[in-house]
Amino acid sequence: MTRTLTALSARRRHPLAVVVLIALALVLVGGLYAAVAPRPAEASTATADADDLEAGKELFLANCATCHGLDAQGGEIVDGSGAGPSLIGVGAASVDFQVGTGRMPLQMSSAQAPEVPKIRFSQEQINQMAAYIASLAPGPAIPGEDILDLSDVTAQDVSRGAQIFRTNCAMCHNFAGKGGALTGGKYAPDLTGVEGKYIYEAMVTGPQSMPVFPNSTISPEDKTAIIAWLTQEEEFRPEPGGLPLGSLGPVSEGLLAWIAGIGLLIGCSVWLGMKSS
């Protein structure tokens, strides 16, 4: 018995014992983290067939590689005015948003890529490019119908969406989503009439000056509520003050009041002057 304990004690003091214990501890911690760590709910999980991936790669090389590089890791623009950012990890949602709204391919170098109504690609081609970029690294996926379905949205959901929007978005997009100016020639676009899919994709990808809103900040349900408010606000939001005047706030309202008020005073003064004479 004594010899057995001595042998075990000697083994515990083996020079490699510490290394083995550290390795086992790292494996254990890594396994536990992999088991309990939250999964990115919006990671690109959609699969595409080989033909779509090949077609997407060809479209990318023909239309995007000049700025973003042949391997999508970023590169210099031809005229030297800037560099296209890396697309590794941006996900299918970013491609669908940027190309689907006409912001990409970039028409001209400026402070901000504007939305272009005339889209150069079909939705099928956009999906192929999105699938190719998504195959390079995980990233936010294009939202499905389960997220964008507003058929079960209630007035309470719309009200919650309005509160969340005004807490997180109104400082740039205006309290009614009408947009607003930013610094350096940039601007927050008007969200009136924007398709719900693109609103969701903007929240999960953070295009241009917009921050990313992960699920830990705004849950998918709350994102859907925001979309519901933005797309249905005219139905649910009354105008207790009368004419909305573009919903631009006190500046436009005050300007109209001053112009109308001063104009009325001038008119009264002229009328009184003519009457007294």
Backbone as CSV, one residue per row, in Angstrom:
resi,resn,N_x,N_y,N_z,CA_x,CA_y,CA_z,C_x,C_y,C_z
1,MET,0.839,-1.214,0.000,0.000,0.000,0.000,0.861,1.245,0.000
2,THR,1.891,1.213,0.827,2.801,2.369,0.911,3.508,2.582,-0.412
3,ARG,3.908,1.452,-1.054,4.585,1.588,-2.337,3.647,2.182,-3.399
4,THR,2.371,1.764,-3.356,1.395,2.296,-4.326,1.207,3.797,-4.155
5,LEU,1.029,4.267,-2.917,0.875,5.694,-2.655,2.109,6.458,-3.080
6,THR,3.285,5.852,-2.824,4.534,6.525,-3.215,4.608,6.668,-4.732
7,ALA,4.208,5.599,-5.434,4.227,5.655,-6.900,3.259,6.704,-7.434
8,LEU,2.045,6.743,-6.861,1.067,7.758,-7.298,1.561,9.161,-6.994
9,SER,2.185,9.325,-5.830,2.719,10.638,-5.469,3.814,11.057,-6.419
10,ALA,4.623,10.096,-6.805,5.702,10.420,-7.739,5.137,10.822,-9.091
11,ARG,4.074,10.119,-9.496,3.468,10.465,-10.774,2.860,11.861,-10.740
12,ARG,2.259,12.220,-9.629,1.665,13.556,-9.533,2.721,14.644,-9.611
13,ARG,3.937,14.277,-9.206,5.008,15.265,-9.256,5.801,15.199,-10.552
14,HIS,5.253,14.435,-11.518,5.944,14.312,-12.801,6.012,15.688,-13.473
15,PRO,7.127,16.030,-14.142,7.270,17.357,-14.770,6.167,17.694,-15.759
16,LEU,5.583,16.672,-16.387,4.531,16.941,-17.368,3.143,17.031,-16.748
17,ALA,3.045,16.770,-15.439,1.733,16.775,-14.797,1.064,18.141,-14.903
18,VAL,1.831,19.200,-14.703,1.270,20.553,-14.769,0.757,20.849,-16.171
19,VAL,1.536,20.442,-17.175,1.131,20.683,-18.564,-0.159,19.934,-18.880
20,VAL,-0.232,18.665,-18.421,-1.430,17.867,-18.667,-2.640,18.476,-17.981
21,LEU,-2.469,18.921,-16.739,-3.581,19.526,-16.014,-4.065,20.799,-16.694
22,ILE,-3.132,21.632,-17.162,-3.519,22.879,-17.848,-4.268,22.555,-19.140
23,ALA,-3.769,21.543,-19.890,-4.428,21.159,-21.133,-5.838,20.651,-20.878
24,LEU,-5.984,19.813,-19.837,-7.314,19.317,-19.500,-8.241,20.438,-19.076
25,ALA,-7.708,21.399,-18.309,-8.530,22.527,-17.876,-8.990,23.366,-19.067
26,LEU,-8.076,23.602,-20.037,-8.445,24.382,-21.221,-9.508,23.663,-22.045
27,VAL,-9.348,22.344,-22.191,-10.344,21.574,-22.941,-11.698,21.629,-22.243
28,LEU,-11.676,21.499,-20.915,-12.920,21.540,-20.160,-13.608,22.891,-20.273
29,VAL,-12.833,23.973,-20.112,-13.405,25.317,-20.208,-13.930,25.581,-21.614
30,GLY,-13.148,25.178,-22.627,-13.597,25.372,-24.004,-14.863,24.610,-24.316
31,GLY,-14.942,23.369,-23.808,-16.146,22.580,-24.037,-17.364,23.173,-23.374
32,LEU,-17.193,23.653,-22.137,-18.316,24.281,-21.439,-18.762,25.553,-22.145
33,TYR,-17.790,26.355,-22.612,-18.145,27.603,-23.299,-18.897,27.303,-24.596
34,ALA,-18.410,26.288,-25.344,-19.088,25.934,-26.594,-20.500,25.444,-26.343
35,ALA,-20.708,24.825,-25.168,-22.034,24.274,-24.866,-23.023,25.346,-24.425
36,VAL,-22.547,26.344,-23.680,-23.471,27.318,-23.093,-23.405,28.679,-23.746
37,ALA,-22.414,28.947,-24.585,-22.291,30.279,-25.188,-23.478,30.542,-26.101
38,PRO,-24.002,31.789,-26.103,-25.144,32.102,-26.980,-24.745,32.048,-28.437
39,ARG,-25.586,31.451,-29.232,-25.332,31.374,-30.666,-25.790,32.672,-31.333
40,PRO,-25.044,33.188,-32.303,-25.502,34.361,-33.041,-26.721,34.024,-33.868
41,ALA,-27.873,34.512,-33.407,-29.131,34.120,-34.039,-29.210,34.538,-35.487
42,GLU,-28.401,35.573,-35.856,-28.515,36.069,-37.203,-27.338,35.662,-38.067
43,ALA,-26.588,34.656,-37.634,-25.488,34.188,-38.454,-26.036,33.542,-39.719
44,SER,-25.275,33.647,-40.823,-25.727,33.113,-42.086,-25.732,31.595,-42.033
45,THR,-26.905,31.013,-42.063,-27.027,29.568,-42.009,-27.599,28.994,-43.298
46,ALA,-28.081,29.885,-44.155,-28.671,29.414,-45.398,-27.599,28.798,-46.294
47,THR,-27.934,27.698,-46.936,-27.002,27.033,-47.823,-27.391,27.317,-49.262
48,ALA,-26.412,27.334,-50.119,-26.656,27.563,-51.533,-25.945,26.475,-52.308
49,ASP,-26.479,26.145,-53.483,-25.843,25.099,-54.268,-24.605,25.652,-54.960
50,ALA,-23.827,24.747,-55.518,-22.549,25.118,-56.115,-22.735,26.075,-57.291
51,ASP,-23.804,25.889,-58.064,-24.042,26.759,-59.223,-24.291,28.202,-58.782
52,ASP,-25.091,28.378,-57.711,-25.358,29.728,-57.223,-24.082,30.378,-56.695
53,LEU,-23.271,29.613,-55.981,-22.024,30.159,-55.449,-21.086,30.562,-56.578
54,GLU,-21.007,29.733,-57.612,-20.140,30.063,-58.743,-20.660,31.288,-59.483
55,ALA,-21.984,31.353,-59.681,-22.564,32.523,-60.346,-22.362,33.777,-59.508
56,GLY,-22.507,33.652,-58.186,-22.276,34.798,-57.311,-20.845,35.265,-57.344
57,LYS,-19.921,34.327,-57.403,-18.507,34.703,-57.481,-18.207,35.431,-58.783
58,GLU,-18.771,34.947,-59.890,-18.555,35.611,-61.175,-19.135,37.025,-61.167
59,LEU,-20.323,37.183,-60.600,-20.915,38.523,-60.507,-20.059,39.432,-59.637
60,PHE,-19.554,38.886,-58.535,-18.698,39.680,-57.651,-17.428,40.123,-58.366
61,LEU,-16.767,39.202,-59.063,-15.524,39.540,-59.749,-15.754,40.567,-60.848
62,ALA,-16.923,40.501,-61.492,-17.197,41.415,-62.594,-17.640,42.793,-62.128
63,ASN,-18.255,42.891,-60.937,-18.867,44.157,-60.538,-18.332,44.743,-59.236
64,CYS,-17.675,43.949,-58.409,-17.307,44.416,-57.072,-15.820,44.319,-56.762
65,ALA,-15.118,43.422,-57.465,-13.723,43.143,-57.110,-12.800,44.329,-57.338
66,THR,-13.168,45.247,-58.224,-12.325,46.411,-58.477,-12.073,47.200,-57.206
67,CYS,-13.089,47.307,-56.366,-12.954,48.063,-55.110,-12.665,47.152,-53.913
68,HIS,-13.328,45.999,-53.883,-13.249,45.147,-52.698,-12.177,44.066,-52.798
69,GLY,-11.470,43.999,-53.921,-10.410,43.024,-54.072,-10.911,41.704,-54.618
70,LEU,-10.022,40.972,-55.283,-10.410,39.707,-55.892,-10.827,38.673,-54.859
71,ASP,-10.300,38.792,-53.637,-10.636,37.845,-52.571,-11.605,38.442,-51.558
72,ALA,-12.200,39.601,-51.896,-13.182,40.285,-51.041,-12.588,40.772,-49.723
73,GLN,-11.281,40.917,-49.670,-10.633,41.384,-48.447,-10.289,42.869,-48.486
74,GLY,-10.875,43.591,-49.446,-10.649,45.027,-49.534,-9.557,45.353,-50.521
75,GLY,-9.614,46.552,-51.073,-8.600,46.970,-52.033,-8.757,48.418,-52.407
76,GLU,-7.805,48.918,-53.151,-7.807,50.313,-53.568,-8.758,50.531,-54.727
77,ILE,-9.487,51.642,-54.681,-10.332,52.035,-55.811,-9.439,52.506,-56.947
78,VAL,-9.888,52.322,-58.165,-9.053,52.582,-59.333,-8.510,53.992,-59.347
79,ASP,-9.340,54.997,-59.038,-8.884,56.378,-59.108,-8.081,56.800,-57.882
80,GLY,-7.860,55.890,-56.948,-7.055,56.202,-55.772,-7.749,57.054,-54.746
81,SER,-9.050,57.270,-54.873,-9.758,58.144,-53.946,-10.153,57.462,-52.649
82,GLY,-9.948,56.174,-52.539,-10.318,55.490,-51.314,-10.145,54.000,-51.472
83,ALA,-10.662,53.242,-50.542,-10.538,51.792,-50.582,-11.865,51.152,-50.253
84,GLY,-12.176,50.082,-50.980,-13.372,49.322,-50.658,-13.087,48.448,-49.451
85,PRO,-13.966,48.430,-48.450,-13.700,47.662,-47.234,-13.754,46.164,-47.483
86,SER,-13.198,45.402,-46.575,-13.279,43.949,-46.637,-14.724,43.512,-46.441
87,LEU,-15.112,42.488,-47.177,-16.465,41.938,-47.064,-16.476,40.608,-46.315
88,ILE,-15.354,40.239,-45.759,-15.286,38.994,-45.005,-16.073,39.154,-43.705
89,GLY,-17.113,38.366,-43.528,-17.918,38.406,-42.312,-19.079,39.371,-42.329
90,VAL,-19.302,40.102,-43.441,-20.431,41.043,-43.460,-21.757,40.316,-43.625
91,GLY,-21.717,39.119,-44.171,-22.928,38.317,-44.280,-23.774,38.643,-45.498
92,ALA,-24.750,37.776,-45.738,-25.646,37.952,-46.878,-26.530,39.180,-46.723
93,ALA,-26.880,39.536,-45.478,-27.767,40.673,-45.248,-27.153,41.973,-45.741
94,SER,-25.843,42.129,-45.550,-25.186,43.356,-45.986,-25.210,43.482,-47.503
95,VAL,-24.955,42.371,-48.199,-24.993,42.394,-49.658,-26.399,42.704,-50.153
96,ASP,-27.394,42.056,-49.566,-28.772,42.281,-49.989,-29.183,43.727,-49.763
97,PHE,-28.751,44.317,-48.645,-29.102,45.708,-48.370,-28.397,46.657,-49.330
98,GLN,-27.083,46.531,-49.438,-26.316,47.498,-50.229,-26.651,47.412,-51.704
99,VAL,-26.747,46.196,-52.235,-27.031,46.040,-53.666,-28.524,46.193,-53.950
100,GLY,-29.360,45.691,-53.040,-30.799,45.766,-53.249,-31.351,47.174,-53.217
101,THR,-30.690,48.078,-52.495,-31.131,49.473,-52.452,-30.397,50.341,-53.466
102,GLY,-29.510,49.744,-54.259,-28.800,50.493,-55.285,-27.600,51.271,-54.789
103,ARG,-27.278,51.136,-53.509,-26.105,51.849,-52.986,-24.807,51.286,-53.551
104,MET,-24.825,50.013,-53.851,-23.688,49.350,-54.462,-24.163,48.654,-55.740
105,PRO,-23.302,48.618,-56.759,-21.973,49.207,-56.868,-22.014,50.738,-56.773
106,LEU,-21.009,51.285,-56.134,-20.960,52.719,-55.872,-20.920,53.501,-57.174
107,GLN,-21.821,54.478,-57.301,-21.890,55.269,-58.526,-20.764,56.286,-58.616
108,MET,-20.440,56.884,-57.476,-19.373,57.885,-57.427,-18.876,58.012,-56.002
109,SER,-17.626,58.438,-55.862,-17.056,58.592,-54.530,-17.621,59.841,-53.866
110,SER,-18.230,59.662,-52.701,-18.812,60.787,-51.971,-18.811,60.458,-50.488
111,ALA,-19.306,61.402,-49.689,-19.324,61.181,-48.238,-20.178,59.986,-47.858
112,GLN,-21.196,59.710,-48.652,-22.118,58.624,-48.331,-22.729,58.080,-49.611
113,ALA,-22.859,56.769,-49.678,-23.467,56.144,-50.858,-24.970,56.373,-50.843
114,PRO,-25.522,57.054,-51.835,-26.968,57.311,-51.839,-27.752,56.111,-52.339
115,GLU,-29.010,56.058,-51.945,-29.906,55.031,-52.471,-30.266,55.362,-53.912
116,VAL,-30.236,54.355,-54.768,-30.535,54.537,-56.187,-31.763,53.708,-56.533
117,PRO,-32.832,54.329,-57.004,-34.065,53.582,-57.283,-33.894,52.502,-58.346
118,LYS,-33.072,52.773,-59.370,-32.905,51.825,-60.462,-31.824,50.816,-60.097
119,ILE,-32.219,49.572,-59.865,-31.300,48.525,-59.448,-30.731,47.836,-60.682
120,ARG,-29.420,47.581,-60.664,-28.754,46.976,-61.814,-28.917,45.463,-61.861
121,PHE,-29.283,44.841,-60.755,-29.315,43.385,-60.685,-30.708,42.893,-60.305
122,SER,-31.008,41.678,-60.748,-32.257,41.034,-60.330,-32.087,40.499,-58.919
123,GLN,-33.209,40.162,-58.264,-33.116,39.618,-56.919,-32.375,38.286,-56.915
124,GLU,-32.517,37.522,-57.982,-31.791,36.251,-58.060,-30.287,36.484,-58.082
125,GLN,-29.839,37.468,-58.855,-28.411,37.776,-58.907,-27.912,38.296,-57.561
126,ILE,-28.729,39.120,-56.895,-28.353,39.625,-55.573,-28.214,38.469,-54.589
127,ASN,-29.146,37.527,-54.653,-29.084,36.360,-53.770,-27.828,35.535,-54.042
128,GLN,-27.430,35.434,-55.289,-26.228,34.671,-55.627,-24.981,35.352,-55.080
129,MET,-24.891,36.669,-55.245,-23.738,37.385,-54.680,-23.738,37.303,-53.156
130,ALA,-24.928,37.410,-52.568,-25.027,37.313,-51.110,-24.593,35.934,-50.631
131,ALA,-24.977,34.895,-51.358,-24.587,33.536,-50.980,-23.076,33.362,-51.075
132,TYR,-22.472,33.951,-52.091,-21.005,33.833,-52.236,-20.286,34.523,-51.085
133,ILE,-20.694,35.740,-50.752,-20.057,36.461,-49.651,-20.303,35.740,-48.327
134,ALA,-21.505,35.195,-48.144,-21.809,34.471,-46.913,-20.979,33.205,-46.785
135,SER,-20.565,32.631,-47.934,-19.769,31.407,-47.889,-18.336,31.663,-47.438
136,LEU,-17.894,32.916,-47.473,-16.518,33.240,-47.086,-16.343,33.265,-45.577
137,ALA,-17.366,33.675,-44.843,-17.312,33.739,-43.377,-18.723,33.966,-42.852
138,PRO,-19.021,33.506,-41.631,-20.365,33.714,-41.074,-20.676,35.196,-40.893
139,GLY,-21.936,35.539,-41.053,-22.380,36.915,-40.877,-23.888,36.971,-40.845
140,PRO,-24.464,38.144,-40.644,-25.927,38.279,-40.586,-26.596,37.780,-41.867
141,ALA,-27.655,37.028,-41.690,-28.380,36.463,-42.832,-29.525,37.369,-43.246
142,ILE,-29.995,37.176,-44.460,-31.180,37.887,-44.935,-32.370,37.426,-44.091
143,PRO,-33.136,38.334,-43.514,-34.244,37.912,-42.632,-35.306,37.144,-43.394
144,GLY,-35.882,36.150,-42.717,-36.926,35.340,-43.322,-38.306,35.915,-43.094
145,GLU,-39.284,35.274,-43.672,-40.662,35.746,-43.564,-41.179,35.671,-42.132
146,ASP,-40.619,34.761,-41.328,-41.075,34.656,-39.941,-40.748,35.906,-39.156
147,ILE,-39.679,36.604,-39.538,-39.298,37.847,-38.870,-40.047,39.036,-39.455
148,LEU,-40.270,39.020,-40.758,-40.866,40.174,-41.434,-42.385,40.124,-41.480
149,ASP,-42.978,39.028,-41.047,-44.438,38.890,-41.080,-45.077,39.818,-40.050
150,LEU,-45.903,40.740,-40.517,-46.559,41.709,-39.639,-48.056,41.424,-39.482
151,SER,-48.480,40.250,-39.907,-49.911,39.955,-39.868,-50.453,39.878,-38.445
152,ASP,-49.611,39.464,-37.503,-50.071,39.328,-36.117,-49.684,40.519,-35.240
153,VAL,-49.157,41.567,-35.850,-48.741,42.737,-35.080,-49.962,43.481,-34.552
154,THR,-49.909,43.859,-33.297,-51.003,44.602,-32.671,-50.617,46.061,-32.486
155,ALA,-51.599,46.854,-32.083,-51.331,48.270,-31.809,-50.324,48.420,-30.675
156,GLN,-50.352,47.488,-29.718,-49.383,47.535,-28.616,-47.967,47.293,-29.132
157,ASP,-47.808,46.387,-30.101,-46.503,46.131,-30.702,-45.999,47.376,-31.429
158,VAL,-46.890,48.024,-32.155,-46.517,49.238,-32.870,-46.088,50.325,-31.886
159,SER,-46.828,50.451,-30.774,-46.477,51.442,-29.756,-45.111,51.134,-29.150
160,ARG,-44.830,49.838,-28.881,-43.523,49.456,-28.339,-42.420,49.757,-29.347
161,GLY,-42.698,49.488,-30.625,-41.720,49.792,-31.656,-41.410,51.269,-31.737
162,ALA,-42.444,52.108,-31.564,-42.224,53.558,-31.583,-41.334,53.989,-30.428
163,GLN,-41.551,53.436,-29.251,-40.727,53.790,-28.093,-39.282,53.357,-28.286
164,ILE,-39.084,52.140,-28.803,-37.721,51.656,-29.027,-37.022,52.489,-30.097
165,PHE,-37.759,52.828,-31.146,-37.182,53.647,-32.213,-36.748,55.004,-31.686
166,ARG,-37.585,55.640,-30.907,-37.260,56.980,-30.412,-36.142,56.954,-29.386
167,THR,-35.925,55.798,-28.738,-34.823,55.670,-27.797,-33.497,55.446,-28.514
168,ASN,-33.512,54.682,-29.603,-32.267,54.257,-30.240,-31.986,54.901,-31.596
169,CYS,-33.003,55.427,-32.261,-32.842,55.836,-33.660,-33.211,57.284,-33.940
170,ALA,-34.062,57.874,-33.093,-34.625,59.187,-33.412,-33.578,60.284,-33.445
171,MET,-32.459,60.129,-32.709,-31.455,61.189,-32.704,-30.840,61.411,-34.088
172,CYS,-30.922,60.418,-34.972,-30.407,60.580,-36.329,-31.525,60.637,-37.371
173,HIS,-32.507,59.751,-37.224,-33.543,59.611,-38.248,-34.761,60.488,-37.994
174,ASN,-34.751,61.307,-36.936,-35.914,62.135,-36.607,-36.951,61.268,-35.899
175,PHE,-37.722,61.881,-35.009,-38.665,61.118,-34.191,-39.718,60.407,-35.022
176,ALA,-39.933,60.857,-36.251,-40.929,60.230,-37.123,-40.286,59.438,-38.248
177,GLY,-38.945,59.253,-38.195,-38.250,58.489,-39.224,-38.092,59.216,-40.532
178,LYS,-38.124,60.537,-40.512,-38.039,61.320,-41.743,-36.605,61.644,-42.148
179,GLY,-35.624,61.185,-41.359,-34.234,61.430,-41.712,-33.701,62.720,-41.135
180,GLY,-32.402,62.920,-41.284,-31.783,64.126,-40.761,-30.324,64.212,-41.158
181,ALA,-29.745,65.386,-41.010,-28.357,65.635,-41.396,-27.398,65.161,-40.311
182,LEU,-26.235,64.649,-40.748,-25.154,64.263,-39.857,-23.934,65.115,-40.184
183,THR,-22.806,64.777,-39.631,-21.595,65.562,-39.864,-20.886,65.094,-41.133
184,GLY,-20.018,65.956,-41.660,-19.173,65.597,-42.787,-19.921,65.290,-44.070
185,GLY,-21.072,65.905,-44.265,-21.840,65.662,-45.476,-22.656,64.384,-45.462
186,LYS,-22.664,63.668,-44.357,-23.444,62.444,-44.253,-24.848,62.760,-43.753
187,TYR,-25.725,61.807,-43.850,-27.111,62.023,-43.440,-27.756,60.689,-43.097
188,ALA,-28.761,60.758,-42.239,-29.603,59.602,-41.937,-30.766,59.631,-42.914
189,PRO,-30.959,58.602,-43.716,-31.983,58.664,-44.766,-33.403,58.632,-44.221
190,ASP,-34.302,59.128,-45.036,-35.733,59.062,-44.740,-36.179,57.606,-44.829
191,LEU,-36.882,57.129,-43.816,-37.318,55.737,-43.772,-38.747,55.548,-44.261
192,THR,-39.357,56.617,-44.734,-40.721,56.520,-45.238,-40.769,55.636,-46.477
193,GLY,-41.591,54.620,-46.445,-41.754,53.753,-47.600,-40.648,52.736,-47.803
194,VAL,-39.681,52.651,-46.903,-38.594,51.681,-47.043,-39.119,50.287,-46.713
195,GLU,-38.748,49.314,-47.510,-39.190,47.937,-47.293,-38.670,47.414,-45.955
196,GLY,-39.529,46.669,-45.263,-39.175,46.172,-43.942,-37.908,45.341,-43.926
197,LYS,-37.657,44.579,-44.977,-36.457,43.752,-45.053,-35.203,44.600,-44.953
198,TYR,-35.190,45.734,-45.640,-34.001,46.585,-45.636,-33.824,47.288,-44.290
199,ILE,-34.922,47.613,-43.617,-34.816,48.211,-42.282,-34.169,47.215,-41.325
200,TYR,-34.604,45.961,-41.380,-34.033,44.926,-40.508,-32.553,44.720,-40.829
201,GLU,-32.220,44.634,-42.111,-30.828,44.406,-42.509,-29.937,45.565,-42.087
202,ALA,-30.448,46.785,-42.141,-29.663,47.926,-41.689,-29.370,47.834,-40.201
203,MET,-30.340,47.354,-39.419,-30.129,47.248,-37.978,-29.087,46.194,-37.626
204,VAL,-29.003,45.112,-38.398,-28.070,44.030,-38.051,-26.713,44.174,-38.726
205,THR,-26.599,45.051,-39.729,-25.312,45.213,-40.411,-24.669,46.569,-40.160
206,GLY,-25.452,47.588,-39.794,-24.874,48.895,-39.518,-24.209,49.534,-40.710
207,PRO,-24.953,49.820,-41.788,-24.321,50.413,-42.974,-23.868,51.847,-42.736
208,GLN,-22.695,52.166,-43.288,-22.146,53.520,-43.271,-22.043,54.063,-41.838
209,SER,-22.732,55.135,-41.493,-22.589,55.725,-40.161,-23.491,55.087,-39.117
210,MET,-24.330,54.163,-39.517,-25.285,53.568,-38.587,-24.617,52.503,-37.722
211,PRO,-24.879,52.485,-36.412,-24.324,51.429,-35.559,-25.064,50.114,-35.758
212,VAL,-24.414,49.029,-35.343,-25.031,47.708,-35.385,-25.845,47.505,-34.107
213,PHE,-27.045,46.957,-34.256,-27.895,46.655,-33.106,-28.054,45.142,-32.995
214,PRO,-27.177,44.479,-32.226,-27.293,43.021,-32.080,-28.516,42.650,-31.262
215,ASN,-28.781,41.346,-31.201,-29.951,40.879,-30.462,-29.863,41.193,-28.979
216,SER,-28.645,41.343,-28.466,-28.496,41.690,-27.056,-28.938,43.120,-26.776
217,THR,-28.969,43.952,-27.804,-29.406,45.346,-27.656,-30.872,45.503,-28.038
218,ILE,-31.228,45.002,-29.208,-32.618,45.020,-29.674,-32.943,43.612,-30.163
219,SER,-33.874,42.955,-29.518,-34.226,41.582,-29.856,-34.896,41.529,-31.228
220,PRO,-34.923,40.348,-31.868,-35.619,40.236,-33.156,-37.085,40.659,-33.077
221,GLU,-37.743,40.342,-31.960,-39.144,40.755,-31.802,-39.276,42.271,-31.762
222,ASP,-38.328,42.929,-31.091,-38.373,44.388,-31.021,-38.014,45.008,-32.365
223,LYS,-37.127,44.372,-33.108,-36.824,44.856,-34.462,-38.073,44.792,-35.332
224,THR,-38.813,43.694,-35.205,-40.059,43.571,-35.958,-41.055,44.645,-35.539
225,ALA,-41.083,44.961,-34.242,-41.984,46.014,-33.761,-41.590,47.371,-34.336
226,ILE,-40.291,47.630,-34.447,-39.832,48.885,-35.055,-40.274,48.956,-36.510
227,ILE,-40.095,47.855,-37.234,-40.519,47.819,-38.635,-42.018,48.061,-38.742
228,ALA,-42.779,47.442,-37.831,-44.227,47.630,-37.851,-44.591,49.094,-37.655
229,TRP,-43.907,49.760,-36.732,-44.224,51.173,-36.512,-43.843,52.021,-37.719
230,LEU,-42.672,51.772,-38.299,-42.226,52.580,-39.431,-43.097,52.369,-40.664
231,THR,-43.595,51.156,-40.850,-44.384,50.872,-42.043,-45.873,51.091,-41.844
232,GLN,-46.299,51.240,-40.584,-47.724,51.413,-40.316,-48.018,52.648,-39.472
233,GLU,-47.032,53.537,-39.349,-47.220,54.672,-38.456,-48.342,55.599,-38.906
234,GLU,-48.576,55.733,-40.208,-49.634,56.610,-40.674,-51.004,56.108,-40.228
235,GLU,-51.123,54.790,-40.070,-52.400,54.225,-39.636,-52.593,54.376,-38.135
236,PHE,-51.494,54.226,-37.378,-51.615,54.212,-35.931,-51.257,55.549,-35.274
237,ARG,-50.530,56.428,-35.998,-50.080,57.669,-35.364,-50.948,58.837,-35.815
238,PRO,-51.780,59.379,-34.954,-52.586,60.550,-35.325,-51.734,61.815,-35.334
239,GLU,-52.297,62.873,-35.864,-51.620,64.175,-35.895,-52.429,65.151,-35.046
240,PRO,-52.233,65.126,-33.722,-53.052,65.994,-32.863,-52.804,67.473,-33.089
241,GLY,-51.659,67.801,-33.681,-51.347,69.211,-33.897,-51.804,69.749,-35.225
242,GLY,-52.527,68.953,-36.004,-52.977,69.417,-37.307,-52.034,68.957,-38.396
243,LEU,-51.631,69.870,-39.282,-50.746,69.523,-40.389,-49.387,69.059,-39.865
244,PRO,-48.829,67.930,-40.366,-47.544,67.435,-39.855,-46.359,68.268,-40.302
245,LEU,-46.492,69.023,-41.410,-45.408,69.870,-41.920,-44.126,69.077,-42.120
246,GLY,-44.283,67.859,-42.654,-43.131,67.025,-42.907,-42.602,66.305,-41.689
247,SER,-43.234,66.490,-40.544,-42.798,65.877,-39.279,-41.335,66.179,-38.992
248,LEU,-40.908,67.382,-39.318,-39.515,67.771,-39.097,-39.293,68.422,-37.747
249,GLY,-40.338,68.594,-36.957,-40.156,69.095,-35.609,-40.357,70.593,-35.484
250,PRO,-39.859,71.190,-34.395,-40.152,72.593,-34.080,-39.528,73.594,-35.032
251,VAL,-38.498,73.203,-35.783,-37.864,74.165,-36.693,-38.828,74.577,-37.794
252,SER,-39.367,73.577,-38.493,-40.304,73.909,-39.575,-41.574,74.526,-39.023
253,GLU,-42.043,74.049,-37.863,-43.246,74.608,-37.271,-43.028,76.061,-36.841
254,GLY,-41.876,76.316,-36.209,-41.575,77.690,-35.795,-41.386,78.616,-36.978
255,LEU,-40.737,78.111,-38.044,-40.539,78.934,-39.233,-41.875,79.324,-39.852
256,LEU,-42.787,78.345,-39.950,-44.100,78.652,-40.505,-44.842,79.651,-39.623
257,ALA,-44.726,79.471,-38.297,-45.405,80.393,-37.388,-44.869,81.808,-37.545
258,TRP,-43.541,81.945,-37.648,-42.956,83.283,-37.811,-43.374,83.912,-39.129
259,ILE,-43.285,83.137,-40.217,-43.629,83.689,-41.530,-45.106,84.087,-41.564
260,ALA,-45.974,83.171,-41.089,-47.403,83.480,-41.109,-47.729,84.613,-40.149
261,GLY,-47.135,84.580,-38.954,-47.425,85.619,-37.963,-46.943,86.986,-38.403
262,ILE,-45.681,87.046,-38.867,-45.142,88.337,-39.308,-45.888,88.828,-40.544
263,GLY,-46.220,87.901,-41.451,-46.977,88.298,-42.642,-48.335,88.873,-42.265
264,LEU,-48.986,88.259,-41.274,-50.278,88.766,-40.831,-50.140,90.143,-40.198
265,LEU,-49.094,90.323,-39.381,-48.882,91.627,-38.752,-48.599,92.707,-39.796
266,ILE,-47.779,92.372,-40.790,-47.484,93.343,-41.847,-48.765,93.687,-42.616
267,GLY,-49.549,92.660,-42.920,-50.820,92.905,-43.622,-51.744,93.809,-42.811
268,CYS,-51.834,93.574,-41.500,-52.685,94.410,-40.648,-52.166,95.840,-40.610
269,SER,-50.841,95.989,-40.529,-50.259,97.328,-40.490,-50.565,98.093,-41.772
270,VAL,-50.415,97.433,-42.918,-50.690,98.081,-44.199,-52.168,98.457,-44.292
271,TRP,-53.010,97.531,-43.835,-54.453,97.801,-43.904,-54.835,98.980,-43.001
272,LEU,-54.281,99.009,-41.799,-54.578,100.126,-40.895,-54.045,101.435,-41.450
273,GLY,-52.840,101.395,-42.073,-52.284,102.612,-42.653,-53.129,103.148,-43.790
274,MET,-53.592,102.256,-44.632,-54.447,102.680,-45.745,-55.785,103.200,-45.256
275,LYS,-56.310,102.593,-44.200,-57.600,103.033,-43.662,-57.498,104.406,-43.022
276,SER,-56.401,104.659,-42.316,-56.259,105.952,-41.621,-56.016,107.088,-42.608
277,SER,-55.432,106.749,-43.760,-55.188,107.783,-44.760,-56.419,108.033,-45.610
